Amino acid sequence: MNNRRSPLARLQSYAPVKTPVIEAQAEGRITRSVGLTLEAVGLNVSIGRQCEVITADKRRIEAEVVGFSGDKVFLMPIKNIDGLQPGARVVPVSAQAGIRIGPQLLGRVINGIGQPIDNKGPLVGDEFLDFIPREINPLQRHPISEPLDVGIRAINALITVGRGQRLGLFAGSGVGKSVLMGMMTRFTTADVVVVGLVGERGREVKEFIDHILGEEGMRRAVVVASPADDAPLMRLRASQLSSRVAEHYRDKGKNVLLLMDSLTRFAQAQREIALAIGEPPATKGYPPSVFAKIPQLVERAGNAAANEGSITAFYTVLTEGDDLQDPIADSARAILDGHVVLSRRLAEEGIYPAIDVEASISRAMQNIVAEDHVKMMQRFKQLLSRYQQNRDLISIGAYTPGADPETDMAIERFPHLRAFIQQGLREPVHLSEAINHLQSLLKVTPPPAARGASPLAAQHKKL
C-alpha cells in the first residue's frame, strides 16, 4: 500500500492550525454630513463597530457603523454633533461595548449606552455585561406552563398571562398605557423588573419613576430611559439594552418582568436610521429592516431551559388614530404571544384600566389554566359582546325585555361586567381573588366536594 502523500498535502500539513487575525486600526476622516448620517473615508471597519469622532475642540462623539458604499463608511452618532467640522478624525474603538453590573444596578436609571443618569454615582459591579445577546436554541426553551400573577383583575381572570409570555399593550396616545405598566410593575410577582422608556417625553420619564413606580417599585427595578429628543441610535440602543439587562437576570435564574414603552418608538428609530442611509421605504414609509428588527428584539424574551429563569415581556404599541391595522401593530401582533387592547371609548367613560376584553387575547391561556376557567372567560366575553351588539337598541328603549333570554341576562349583568374591569391604581387583585370574583359574577356553583372554596383558585394557588 502506497502511503506517500501528494506535494499539496505535505504543504498543507506545514500550515498553522489557526491564522492570526490582525485587525487594521486605521483612522478615517469625515467627508460629508447629511441629516443624521456621517460619511467617512479611510476606515476598514465592519457594520456595528463602535467609533469615536473627534471634533476640533477635542470632544469625542460616539458613533456606530451602520452601512458602507465603496470606500465610504456611514456612521450614525449617538448624541448631537454640534461643533463637527469637515475632516474630523474618526477612530475605531477597540474596547468591547458593555457596562459594569452587580446587585447595585437595582434601583438605578441608565441611558441607552449604560451611563447612569440618576446622579447616584457610577455603576459598580464585579461582572461585565457586554451588549451582545446570548442566543438560545428554541428547542431548549421551557414551554409556558404556569400562570403569572400581574395584580390586574381583568388580565388575571380574562387574559391570563403565563410566565415567559410576550404580550403587546395596544392603544392610542393618552389611554393609560403608562399607568397600567406602573400597576404591573408594583403588583407582579417577579424577582426583577426592567423598564425601558424609549422615545417618551422627558417629563414623563421623571413622572413615571417618581409617581407611577415610586420608591417601592424602584427597589427591584432597573430603568433604561431614552427620551424623544435623543438621537435615533440612542433610542435603538436603549431598547436593546433593556432586553440585555433582562437577559442577564434571567441567566442568573431570576424571573424577570420586562416592560418596554414603546415598541413603536423602537421601530421609528430604526426607520430614521434606515432611511438616512438610503434604504428604500416599503410599507407606509417603513423600510424592510424595521420588520426584521422587531422579531430580533422580541424573540430575546421568554423562558430559558427548565428550572432556569424567565422573561415575561409587555411591549406597548402605539396605534396611530386607534388603528389596529397600523403596520407596526400588525407586525407586532403576529410575532407576540397575545395582546391587550386599551379602548379610548372606555377611557372616555372613566373606566380604568381601559381594557377592551373582547379585542384582547392571551394565546397561552388555554395551556396554563383549568378548563372551567376558560369556559368562564368565554362566558364573560359572550355576555359582554351580546350587550354591545344590542347597545343602540337598549339605549333608545327599542329592545323589549323577554325577547331574548341571552340579551336579558347580558343587560342584567352588564353593570357587574363593567365594574369587574375597573380597578384602583393602588389596589392589587391577586390571581386567586380574580378567579373567585369571576366565578361569583357568573354564579358558577362549585362541585359539592369543594364547597366553600373555589377549585380554580385552589389550583392556581397550588401552581
C-alpha positions, 0 to 999 in steps of 0.5 A: 500500500502506497502511503506517500502523500501528494506535494499539496498535502505535505504543504498543507500539513506545514500550515498553522492550525489557526491564522492570526487575525490582525485587525487594521486600526486605521483612522478615517476622516469625515467627508460629508454630513447629511441629516443624521448620517456621517460619511467617512473615508479611510476606515476598514471597519465592519457594520456595528463597530463602535467609533469615536469622532473627534471634533476640533475642540477635542470632544469625542462623539460616539458613533456606530457603523451602520452601512458602507458604499465603496470606500465610504463608511456611514456612521450614525452618532449617538448624541448631537454633533454640534461643533463637527467640522469637515475632516474630523478624525474618526477612530475605531474603538477597540474596547468591547461595548458593555457596562459594569453590573452587580446587585447595585444596578437595582434601583438605578436609571441608565441611558441607552449606552449604560451611563447612569443618569440618576446622579447616584454615582457610577455603576459598580459591579464585579461582572461585565455585561457586554451588549451582545445577546446570548442566543438560545436554541428554541428547542431548549426553551421551557414551554409556558406552563404556569400562570403569572400573577400581574395584580390586574383583575381583568388580565388575571381572570380574562387574559391570563398571562403565563410566565415567559409570555410576550404580550403587546399593550395596544392603544392610542396616545393618552389611554393609560398605557403608562399607568397600567405598566406602573400597576404591573410593575408594583403588583407582579410577582417577579424577582426583577423588573426592567423598564425601558422608556424609549422615545417618551417625553422627558417629563414623563420619564421623571413622572413615571419613576417618581409617581407611577413606580415610586420608591417601592417599585424602584427597589427591584427595578432597573430603568433604561430611559431614552427620551424623544429628543435623543438621537435615533441610535440612542433610542435603538440602543436603549431598547436593546439594552433593556432586553440585555439587562433582562437577559442577564437576570434571567441567566442568573435564574431570576424571573424577570418582568420586562416592560418596554414603552414603546415598541413603536418608538423602537421601530421609528428609530430604526426607520430614521436610521434606515432611511438616512442611509438610503434604504428604500421605504416599503410599507407606509414609509417603513423600510424592510429592516424595521420588520426584521428588527422587531422579531430580533428584539422580541424573540430575546424574551421568554423562558430559558431551559427548565428550572432556569429563569424567565422573561415575561415581556409587555411591549406597548404599541402605539396605534396611530388614530386607534388603528389596529391595522397600523403596520407596526401593530400588525407586525407586532401582533403576529410575532407576540404571544397575545395582546391587550387592547386599551379602548379610548371609548372606555377611557372616555367613560372613566373606566380604568384600566381601559381594557377592551376584553373582547379585542384582547387575547392571551394565546397561552391561556388555554395551556396554563389554566383549568378548563372551567376557567376558560369556559368562564372567560368565554362566558364573560366575553359572550355576555359582554359582546351580546350587550354591545351588539344590542347597545343602540337598541337598549339605549333608545328603549327599542329592545323589549325585555323577554325577547331574548333570554341571552340579551336579558341576562347580558343587560342584567349583568352588564353593570357587574361586567363593567365594574369587574374591569375597573380597578384602583391604581393602588389596589392589587387583585391577586390571581386567586381573588380574580378567579373567585370574583369571576366565578361569583359574577357568573354564579358558577356553583362549585362541585359539592366536594369543594364547597366553600372554596373555589377549585380554580383558585385552589389550583392556581394557588397550588401552581 
